[in-house]
Amino acid sequence: MVTLINTLLIIDTIVMIALIVLQSGTSAGLSGAISGGAEQLFGKRKARGMDLFLHRGTIVTAVIFFILAFISAYIV
């Protein structure tokens, strides 16, 4: 059981890293980080197509990662 959970955790980690690396950056620099958050909050720039898929896939794999990490810690 421990081996199965750890294997799933490693696979999920690799998929999550790939999804994060494939995403396009919003802007460069500190000013882009500040304004990028505001744009996302107020919905000026909505993700479509592949960006939306990558964003949602990242969220799903992150949730699965935390669940598997908690299960792995509880078992061990």
N, C-alpha and C positions, 0 to 999 in steps of 0.2 A: 504494500500500500504506500509506503514511504517513497519507494522508487518511482511509482506511478505519479504521485503528486509532484515530486521533484522534476521528473521528465516533462510533465505538463507545464510546470513553472518555467523551465528553461526554454521550451518551445514558445510559450507565450511571451517571454522576455525578448526572444529574437524577433518575433513578429512585431512586437511593440516598437522595438528599436528601428526596424525597417520602415514602419509607418511614420514614425517621427522624422526620420531622415528624408523620406520622400516628400514631406510637406514643404510648401513654399513659404519663405519668410515674409512677414508683413512689411517691414521696413528695416533699414540698418541704423544702428546707433541708439543712443539713449532716448532721443526725442521720438524716434519711431516706436520705441517700446511704450512710451507714455501715450502718444496719440493713437497707437494701434489698439490699446485697451479701450480707449474711449470710442473708437470707431466700432469695435465689436460690441460694446455695451449698448450703443444707441442704434445699431443696425444700419450704418451707412454702407457697409460693404458686406454683402451676404455671400457666403460660399456656395458655389454651385458645382455640380459634376464631380470631378475627381477630388477637388479640395474638400467637398462635403463628405465624400466617402472616407477619405483619409482622416478627417477630423472625428467622425463618428466611430471609425474603426479604432482610433487611438483611445477614445473614451472607453469603448467596450473592452479592449485588451488591458487597459489600466485597472478597470474594475475586476476583471478576472485575475489579474496579477495580485491584487490585494487580497482577494478571497483565497487564492491558492497559497499565498504567503502566510496568512493567518492559520489556514488548515495545516500547513507544513510545520509551523511553530507549535501548534497545539499537539500534533502527533508526536513530535520529538520532545 
